[in-house]
Structure formats: structure tokens, C-alpha cells
Amino acid sequence: QVQLVESGGGLVQAGGSLRLSCAASGNIRNAMGWYRRAPGKQRELVAAITRGGSTNYGDSVKGRFTISRDNAKNTVYLQMNSLKPEDTAVYYCAGGGTIVTGFLYWGRGTQVTVSS
């Protein structure tokens, strides 16, 4: 069983930046991704990346967020720039699957709060 541990969340003012990290306890052969859930809303895809580096982004974060991955370290990152209050959510790391089939492994989440 692979464990995913997120870090890097916190409180930031609108327009600011944060970088999230997610470390896997073992090798993730296929895609890894970030999802988020805001209060009262459904979970949504933020970004995903294959082992080869192909990426997908949710429409609301395109051009502001960048996902990257270090396969040697079994770690995925999410650089978040130009943050908006509507980006406030719990961000979850996922791995061991695809955005189509779903992910097997999930982290516990890290809170990101953007103040206006």
C-alpha cells in the first residue's frame, strides 16, 4: 500500500503563490494528480501528470498552476500562482491511476486558504 503525504498548504493573500508537494512512499508507475474540494462543492480535478510528463489541468487553473513530477523522488508538485479566494479548498494528492479510470491512492489533504 502506497502512502501519499502532502505538504505546503497554508494561508496566502490573493495574488500570492504557494507550492504544494506530495511524496509517495513507493514507486507510482502511472499518473499522479491534485484534486481539491471547497466547502459545499464537489471534488474537482486541479491537475494531473503522467510518468512521462504529459499534463492535464482543470479549466479554472489553466495558466496559473503548474504540475511537475520527480520520478526519482516519487514526488509530485503543484506550483500555484496568482491565487484567488475561490482557490480556497482542501487539496488532495492522488496516484496510481489516471483521470479517466480514477486513482487508487489518496493523501489526507492539505488546506489552502486565499484571503481577499
ChimeraX commands (.cxc) that place a marker at each C-alpha (Angstrom):
marker #1 position 0.00,0.00,0.00 radius 0.5
marker #1 position 1.50,3.29,-1.12 radius 0.5
marker #1 position 1.02,6.29,1.14 radius 0.5
marker #1 position 0.86,9.85,-0.13 radius 0.5
marker #1 position 1.76,12.77,2.12 radius 0.5
marker #1 position 1.02,16.34,1.10 radius 0.5
marker #1 position 2.76,19.45,2.37 radius 0.5
marker #1 position 2.97,23.14,1.58 radius 0.5
marker #1 position -0.54,24.35,2.23 radius 0.5
marker #1 position -1.30,27.46,4.21 radius 0.5
marker #1 position -2.76,30.95,4.21 radius 0.5
marker #1 position -1.86,33.39,1.45 radius 0.5
marker #1 position -3.22,36.67,0.17 radius 0.5
marker #1 position -4.92,36.91,-3.19 radius 0.5
marker #1 position -2.33,37.23,-5.94 radius 0.5
marker #1 position 0.22,35.27,-3.99 radius 0.5
marker #1 position 1.82,31.89,-4.61 radius 0.5
marker #1 position 2.14,28.55,-2.89 radius 0.5
marker #1 position 3.89,25.32,-3.79 radius 0.5
marker #1 position 2.40,22.01,-2.76 radius 0.5
marker #1 position 4.40,18.81,-2.58 radius 0.5
marker #1 position 3.26,15.22,-2.39 radius 0.5
marker #1 position 5.67,12.45,-1.52 radius 0.5
marker #1 position 4.79,8.83,-2.23 radius 0.5
marker #1 position 6.14,6.05,-0.04 radius 0.5
marker #1 position 6.68,3.87,-3.08 radius 0.5
marker #1 position 7.00,3.98,-6.84 radius 0.5
marker #1 position 3.98,5.30,-8.73 radius 0.5
marker #1 position 4.08,3.84,-12.22 radius 0.5
marker #1 position 1.27,5.83,-13.78 radius 0.5
marker #1 position -0.31,9.21,-13.33 radius 0.5
marker #1 position -0.35,11.40,-10.25 radius 0.5
marker #1 position -2.60,14.34,-9.70 radius 0.5
marker #1 position -4.06,17.00,-7.49 radius 0.5
marker #1 position -7.72,17.42,-6.69 radius 0.5
marker #1 position -9.45,19.92,-4.46 radius 0.5
marker #1 position -12.67,20.23,-2.56 radius 0.5
marker #1 position -14.03,23.58,-1.50 radius 0.5
marker #1 position -16.71,23.89,1.20 radius 0.5
marker #1 position -20.10,22.95,-0.20 radius 0.5
marker #1 position -18.68,21.90,-3.55 radius 0.5
marker #1 position -17.78,18.66,-5.24 radius 0.5
marker #1 position -14.23,17.46,-5.59 radius 0.5
marker #1 position -12.65,18.68,-8.81 radius 0.5
marker #1 position -9.53,17.91,-10.76 radius 0.5
marker #1 position -6.83,20.55,-10.45 radius 0.5
marker #1 position -4.05,18.94,-12.46 radius 0.5
marker #1 position -2.61,15.56,-13.35 radius 0.5
marker #1 position 0.65,14.37,-14.83 radius 0.5
marker #1 position 1.71,11.06,-16.33 radius 0.5
marker #1 position 5.02,9.42,-15.58 radius 0.5
marker #1 position 6.21,10.67,-18.96 radius 0.5
marker #1 position 5.27,14.26,-18.18 radius 0.5
marker #1 position 2.00,14.75,-20.07 radius 0.5
marker #1 position -0.28,17.09,-18.17 radius 0.5
marker #1 position -3.94,17.95,-17.78 radius 0.5
marker #1 position -5.38,20.96,-15.97 radius 0.5
marker #1 position -8.78,21.99,-14.74 radius 0.5
marker #1 position -10.15,24.95,-16.67 radius 0.5
marker #1 position -10.17,27.22,-13.62 radius 0.5
marker #1 position -6.42,26.88,-13.00 radius 0.5
marker #1 position -5.01,26.86,-16.53 radius 0.5
marker #1 position -2.28,29.43,-16.93 radius 0.5
marker #1 position -1.88,29.89,-13.16 radius 0.5
marker #1 position -0.96,26.47,-11.79 radius 0.5
marker #1 position 1.82,24.15,-12.92 radius 0.5
marker #1 position 2.16,20.49,-12.04 radius 0.5
marker #1 position 5.50,18.74,-12.15 radius 0.5
marker #1 position 6.92,15.45,-11.08 radius 0.5
marker #1 position 10.22,13.98,-9.92 radius 0.5
marker #1 position 10.02,10.25,-10.62 radius 0.5
marker #1 position 13.32,9.55,-8.86 radius 0.5
marker #1 position 11.90,11.03,-5.66 radius 0.5
marker #1 position 8.35,9.70,-6.17 radius 0.5
marker #1 position 7.16,13.25,-5.65 radius 0.5
marker #1 position 4.67,15.48,-7.44 radius 0.5
marker #1 position 4.48,19.25,-7.08 radius 0.5
marker #1 position 1.86,21.89,-7.70 radius 0.5
marker #1 position 3.07,25.45,-8.18 radius 0.5
marker #1 position 0.14,27.79,-7.66 radius 0.5
marker #1 position 0.48,31.40,-8.79 radius 0.5
marker #1 position -1.94,34.31,-8.96 radius 0.5
marker #1 position -4.07,32.69,-6.30 radius 0.5
marker #1 position -7.68,33.76,-5.92 radius 0.5
marker #1 position -10.07,33.43,-2.97 radius 0.5
marker #1 position -12.00,30.85,-4.99 radius 0.5
marker #1 position -8.91,28.61,-4.91 radius 0.5
marker #1 position -9.54,28.09,-1.20 radius 0.5
marker #1 position -10.01,24.37,-0.65 radius 0.5
marker #1 position -8.50,21.21,0.73 radius 0.5
marker #1 position -6.06,19.93,-1.86 radius 0.5
marker #1 position -5.60,16.18,-2.20 radius 0.5
marker #1 position -2.80,14.30,-3.88 radius 0.5
marker #1 position -3.70,11.19,-5.86 radius 0.5
marker #1 position -1.69,8.48,-7.55 radius 0.5
marker #1 position -1.78,5.04,-9.05 radius 0.5
marker #1 position -4.31,5.53,-11.83 radius 0.5
marker #1 position -5.49,8.04,-14.39 radius 0.5
marker #1 position -8.03,10.85,-14.51 radius 0.5
marker #1 position -10.23,8.54,-16.62 radius 0.5
marker #1 position -10.10,5.37,-14.52 radius 0.5
marker #1 position -9.64,7.02,-11.17 radius 0.5
marker #1 position -6.83,6.86,-8.64 radius 0.5
marker #1 position -6.02,4.11,-6.18 radius 0.5
marker #1 position -4.03,6.10,-3.65 radius 0.5
marker #1 position -5.03,9.33,-1.91 radius 0.5
marker #1 position -3.39,11.65,0.55 radius 0.5
marker #1 position -5.16,13.14,3.56 radius 0.5
marker #1 position -5.21,16.62,2.09 radius 0.5
marker #1 position -3.69,19.99,2.84 radius 0.5
marker #1 position -5.64,23.18,3.41 radius 0.5
marker #1 position -5.07,26.16,1.13 radius 0.5
marker #1 position -6.75,29.40,2.14 radius 0.5
marker #1 position -6.58,32.51,-0.02 radius 0.5
marker #1 position -7.65,35.74,1.63 radius 0.5
marker #1 position -9.04,38.67,-0.32 radius 0.5
marker link #1:1,2 radius 0.2
marker link #1:2,3 radius 0.2
marker link #1:3,4 radius 0.2
marker link #1:4,5 radius 0.2
marker link #1:5,6 radius 0.2
marker link #1:6,7 radius 0.2
marker link #1:7,8 radius 0.2
marker link #1:8,9 radius 0.2
marker link #1:9,10 radius 0.2
marker link #1:10,11 radius 0.2
marker link #1:11,12 radius 0.2
marker link #1:12,13 radius 0.2
marker link #1:13,14 radius 0.2
marker link #1:14,15 radius 0.2
marker link #1:15,16 radius 0.2
marker link #1:16,17 radius 0.2
marker link #1:17,18 radius 0.2
marker link #1:18,19 radius 0.2
marker link #1:19,20 radius 0.2
marker link #1:20,21 radius 0.2
marker link #1:21,22 radius 0.2
marker link #1:22,23 radius 0.2
marker link #1:23,24 radius 0.2
marker link #1:24,25 radius 0.2
marker link #1:25,26 radius 0.2
marker link #1:26,27 radius 0.2
marker link #1:27,28 radius 0.2
marker link #1:28,29 radius 0.2
marker link #1:29,30 radius 0.2
marker link #1:30,31 radius 0.2
marker link #1:31,32 radius 0.2
marker link #1:32,33 radius 0.2
marker link #1:33,34 radius 0.2
marker link #1:34,35 radius 0.2
marker link #1:35,36 radius 0.2
marker link #1:36,37 radius 0.2
marker link #1:37,38 radius 0.2
marker link #1:38,39 radius 0.2
marker link #1:39,40 radius 0.2
marker link #1:40,41 radius 0.2
marker link #1:41,42 radius 0.2
marker link #1:42,43 radius 0.2
marker link #1:43,44 radius 0.2
marker link #1:44,45 radius 0.2
marker link #1:45,46 radius 0.2
marker link #1:46,47 radius 0.2
marker link #1:47,48 radius 0.2
marker link #1:48,49 radius 0.2
marker link #1:49,50 radius 0.2
marker link #1:50,51 radius 0.2
marker link #1:51,52 radius 0.2
marker link #1:52,53 radius 0.2
marker link #1:53,54 radius 0.2
marker link #1:54,55 radius 0.2
marker link #1:55,56 radius 0.2
marker link #1:56,57 radius 0.2
marker link #1:57,58 radius 0.2
marker link #1:58,59 radius 0.2
marker link #1:59,60 radius 0.2
marker link #1:60,61 radius 0.2
marker link #1:61,62 radius 0.2
marker link #1:62,63 radius 0.2
marker link #1:63,64 radius 0.2
marker link #1:64,65 radius 0.2
marker link #1:65,66 radius 0.2
marker link #1:66,67 radius 0.2
marker link #1:67,68 radius 0.2
marker link #1:68,69 radius 0.2
marker link #1:69,70 radius 0.2
marker link #1:70,71 radius 0.2
marker link #1:71,72 radius 0.2
marker link #1:72,73 radius 0.2
marker link #1:73,74 radius 0.2
marker link #1:74,75 radius 0.2
marker link #1:75,76 radius 0.2
marker link #1:76,77 radius 0.2
marker link #1:77,78 radius 0.2
marker link #1:78,79 radius 0.2
marker link #1:79,80 radius 0.2
marker link #1:80,81 radius 0.2
marker link #1:81,82 radius 0.2
marker link #1:82,83 radius 0.2
marker link #1:83,84 radius 0.2
marker link #1:84,85 radius 0.2
marker link #1:85,86 radius 0.2
marker link #1:86,87 radius 0.2
marker link #1:87,88 radius 0.2
marker link #1:88,89 radius 0.2
marker link #1:89,90 radius 0.2
marker link #1:90,91 radius 0.2
marker link #1:91,92 radius 0.2
marker link #1:92,93 radius 0.2
marker link #1:93,94 radius 0.2
marker link #1:94,95 radius 0.2
marker link #1:95,96 radius 0.2
marker link #1:96,97 radius 0.2
marker link #1:97,98 radius 0.2
marker link #1:98,99 radius 0.2
marker link #1:99,100 radius 0.2
marker link #1:100,101 radius 0.2
marker link #1:101,102 radius 0.2
marker link #1:102,103 radius 0.2
marker link #1:103,104 radius 0.2
marker link #1:104,105 radius 0.2
marker link #1:105,106 radius 0.2
marker link #1:106,107 radius 0.2
marker link #1:107,108 radius 0.2
marker link #1:108,109 radius 0.2
marker link #1:109,110 radius 0.2
marker link #1:110,111 radius 0.2
marker link #1:111,112 radius 0.2
marker link #1:112,113 radius 0.2
marker link #1:113,114 radius 0.2
marker link #1:114,115 radius 0.2
marker link #1:115,116 radius 0.2
view
